């Protein structure tokens, strides 16, 4: 049972319309240059060293996971399947700061309880585009309400590091898979509830096309996050 409320991803407003010529020979537009690939291949051996070349990604990962999980919770429709109005959780149509502290606390407690109940029946499919060595992908796969994670990347060496690290945790065996492919390599009819692109757009020549391709793999209205250093959408 899916309980994630559907929103809209407005990447067109952020990046403008995609030129028609970008729709030709799509794989050439979302792949990284040879120099970028060489750079990431060289980093593969130290990807999981928390004090190594990717230490900033390790440091940011906890904050990212907090951001993702809180946003997923905020999209849950708390009263979608309550059965009757008597079972509904109260959602004030005004700022709860206007209420006495003990009332605010009770409302927050009831909403958190309903959120946890809904998450027990939520199973999300996640696509991590440009997954690298799998720092985020592994964390996503460990979430109880995530059914599966597919990480894709163009670097064979980095994906080898990702697979080697995944094998250290048996919990990930049936939930996390990696594939060496561009976003176009993912079938368009293969839909996901969540699509992430972290530190990807700055490494491709046509970021708007990458976003368009990612959005086409997203189930209707599902959440999508993309970041690059200094900005998050």
C-alpha positions as CSV (number, residue, x, y, z in Angstrom):
1,X,0.0,0.0,0.0
2,X,1.5,3.3,-1.0
3,X,0.6,6.3,1.1
4,X,2.9,8.9,-0.3
5,X,1.1,12.0,-1.3
6,X,1.8,13.1,-4.9
7,X,3.4,16.5,-5.5
8,X,5.0,18.1,-8.5
9,X,8.6,18.4,-9.6
10,X,9.2,21.8,-11.2
11,X,12.6,21.4,-12.8
12,X,11.4,23.1,-16.0
13,X,10.9,26.4,-14.0
14,X,14.4,26.1,-12.6
15,X,16.3,25.1,-15.7
16,X,14.2,26.3,-18.6
17,X,12.8,24.4,-21.6
18,X,15.0,21.7,-23.0
19,X,16.1,22.5,-26.6
20,X,14.6,20.1,-29.2
21,X,18.0,19.0,-30.4
22,X,18.8,17.5,-27.1
23,X,16.2,14.8,-27.8
24,X,18.4,13.4,-30.5
25,X,20.9,10.7,-29.6
26,X,20.0,11.1,-25.9
27,X,22.8,8.9,-24.5
28,X,25.4,11.5,-25.7
29,X,23.8,14.2,-23.6
30,X,23.6,12.6,-20.2
31,X,27.0,10.8,-20.1
32,X,30.0,12.5,-18.5
33,X,33.2,13.4,-20.4
34,X,36.2,11.1,-20.5
35,X,38.1,13.4,-18.1
36,X,35.2,13.2,-15.6
37,X,35.1,9.4,-15.8
38,X,38.9,9.2,-15.3
39,X,38.6,11.4,-12.3
40,X,36.0,9.2,-10.6
41,X,37.7,6.0,-11.5
42,X,40.8,7.2,-9.7
43,X,38.7,7.8,-6.6
44,X,37.1,4.4,-6.4
45,X,39.7,2.7,-4.1
46,X,39.1,5.3,-1.4
47,X,35.4,5.8,-1.7
48,X,34.5,4.2,1.6
49,X,37.4,5.7,3.5
50,X,35.6,8.2,5.8
51,X,38.8,10.3,5.9
52,X,39.6,9.8,2.3
53,X,38.7,11.5,-1.0
54,X,35.0,11.3,-0.4
55,X,35.0,12.4,3.3
56,X,32.7,15.3,2.6
57,X,30.0,12.9,1.2
58,X,30.3,10.8,4.3
59,X,29.9,13.9,6.5
60,X,26.9,15.1,4.5
61,X,25.1,11.7,4.3
62,X,23.5,11.9,7.7
63,X,22.0,15.3,7.0
64,X,20.8,14.2,3.7
65,X,19.1,11.1,5.1
66,X,17.4,13.3,7.8
67,X,16.2,15.7,5.0
68,X,14.9,12.8,2.9
69,X,13.1,10.9,5.6
70,X,11.5,14.1,7.1
71,X,10.3,15.1,3.6
72,X,8.9,11.7,2.9
73,X,7.0,11.7,6.2
74,X,5.6,15.2,5.4
75,X,4.1,13.8,2.2
76,X,2.2,11.1,4.0
77,X,-1.6,11.6,4.0
78,X,-2.3,10.9,7.6
79,X,-6.0,10.4,7.3
80,X,-6.2,8.8,3.9
81,X,-7.2,5.4,5.2
82,X,-8.5,6.1,8.7
83,X,-11.9,4.6,8.0
84,X,-14.0,7.3,9.8
85,X,-13.7,10.8,11.0
86,X,-13.6,9.6,14.5
87,X,-10.2,7.9,13.7
88,X,-8.8,10.9,12.0
89,X,-5.7,12.6,13.4
90,X,-6.3,16.3,14.1
91,X,-4.4,18.5,11.6
92,X,-4.9,22.1,12.7
93,X,-5.6,24.6,9.8
94,X,-3.5,27.2,11.6
95,X,-0.1,27.6,13.2
96,X,0.0,25.3,16.2
97,X,2.3,27.7,18.0
98,X,-0.9,29.5,18.9
99,X,-1.9,26.6,21.1
100,X,-0.8,25.9,24.7
101,X,2.4,23.8,24.9
102,X,0.6,20.6,26.2
103,X,-1.9,20.8,23.4
104,X,0.8,21.2,20.8
105,X,2.7,18.3,22.3
106,X,-0.4,16.0,22.1
107,X,-1.1,16.9,18.5
108,X,2.5,16.3,17.5
109,X,2.5,12.9,19.4
110,X,-0.7,11.8,17.6
111,X,0.6,12.8,14.2
112,X,4.0,11.0,14.8
113,X,2.2,7.8,15.9
114,X,0.0,7.9,12.8
115,X,3.1,8.5,10.6
116,X,4.9,5.5,12.0
117,X,1.8,3.4,11.5
118,X,1.6,4.4,7.8
119,X,5.3,3.8,7.3
120,X,4.9,0.2,8.4
121,X,2.7,-0.3,5.3
122,X,4.8,1.8,2.9
123,X,7.3,0.2,0.5
124,X,9.1,2.6,-1.7
125,X,11.2,1.9,-4.8
126,X,14.2,4.2,-5.1
127,X,16.4,5.1,-8.1
128,X,19.7,6.7,-7.2
129,X,21.2,8.3,-10.3
130,X,25.0,8.8,-10.2
131,X,25.2,6.6,-7.1
132,X,29.0,6.5,-7.0
133,X,30.3,4.1,-4.5
134,X,26.8,3.7,-2.8
135,X,27.1,5.9,0.3
136,X,23.5,7.2,-0.1
137,X,22.1,4.1,-1.8
138,X,23.1,1.9,1.1
139,X,21.6,4.3,3.7
140,X,18.3,4.4,1.7
141,X,18.2,0.6,1.4
142,X,18.5,0.2,5.2
143,X,15.2,2.2,5.7
144,X,12.4,-0.2,6.7
145,X,9.9,1.6,4.4
146,X,12.1,1.2,1.3
147,X,11.4,-1.9,-0.7
148,X,14.3,-1.6,-3.1
149,X,17.1,0.7,-4.3
150,X,18.7,0.7,-7.7
151,X,21.9,2.7,-8.0
152,X,23.2,3.6,-11.5
153,X,26.5,5.1,-12.4
154,X,28.8,5.2,-15.5
155,X,32.0,4.3,-13.7
156,X,32.8,0.6,-13.6
157,X,35.6,1.1,-11.0
158,X,33.3,3.0,-8.6
159,X,30.5,0.5,-9.0
160,X,33.0,-2.3,-8.2
161,X,33.7,-0.5,-4.9
162,X,30.0,-0.1,-4.3
163,X,29.3,-3.9,-4.8
164,X,32.3,-4.9,-2.6
165,X,31.0,-2.7,0.2
166,X,27.4,-3.9,-0.2
167,X,28.5,-7.5,0.2
168,X,29.7,-6.7,3.8
169,X,26.0,-6.2,4.9
170,X,23.7,-9.2,4.3
171,X,20.7,-7.0,4.9
172,X,21.4,-5.3,1.6
173,X,21.5,-8.4,-0.5
174,X,17.9,-8.4,-1.6
175,X,17.2,-4.7,-1.5
176,X,20.1,-3.0,-3.3
177,X,21.4,-3.5,-6.8
178,X,23.8,-1.5,-9.0
179,X,24.0,-1.2,-12.7
180,X,26.5,0.5,-15.0
181,X,24.3,2.6,-17.2
182,X,23.2,6.2,-17.9
183,X,19.7,7.3,-17.0
184,X,18.5,6.5,-20.6
185,X,19.6,2.9,-19.9
186,X,16.7,2.6,-17.4
187,X,13.6,1.5,-19.3
188,X,11.0,4.3,-19.4
189,X,8.3,2.0,-18.2
190,X,10.4,1.2,-15.1
191,X,8.9,3.6,-12.6
192,X,10.2,4.6,-9.1
193,X,8.6,6.3,-6.1
194,X,11.7,8.3,-5.4
195,X,14.5,9.5,-7.7
196,X,17.7,11.1,-6.3
197,X,20.5,12.8,-8.1
198,X,23.2,14.0,-5.7
199,X,26.3,15.6,-7.1
200,X,25.4,14.7,-10.7
201,X,24.3,17.8,-12.5
202,X,27.6,19.6,-12.3
203,X,29.3,16.6,-14.0
204,X,27.2,16.5,-17.1
205,X,27.0,18.8,-20.1
206,X,23.2,19.0,-20.3
207,X,21.7,18.9,-16.8
208,X,18.2,19.8,-18.0
209,X,18.2,16.7,-20.1
210,X,19.3,14.5,-17.2
211,X,16.5,16.0,-15.1
212,X,14.0,15.3,-17.8
213,X,15.1,11.7,-18.1
214,X,15.0,11.2,-14.4
215,X,11.5,12.7,-14.2
216,X,10.3,10.3,-16.8
217,X,11.3,7.4,-14.6
218,X,9.5,8.9,-11.6
219,X,6.0,7.5,-10.7
220,X,3.4,10.2,-11.2
221,X,4.0,13.0,-8.7
222,X,6.6,11.2,-6.7
223,X,9.3,13.2,-4.9
224,X,12.6,13.9,-6.6
225,X,15.7,15.5,-5.1
226,X,18.8,16.7,-6.8
227,X,21.8,18.5,-5.2
228,X,25.1,19.9,-6.1
229,X,27.6,21.6,-3.7
230,X,26.0,24.6,-2.2
231,X,22.4,24.1,-3.4
232,X,19.5,21.6,-2.9
233,X,16.2,21.4,-4.7
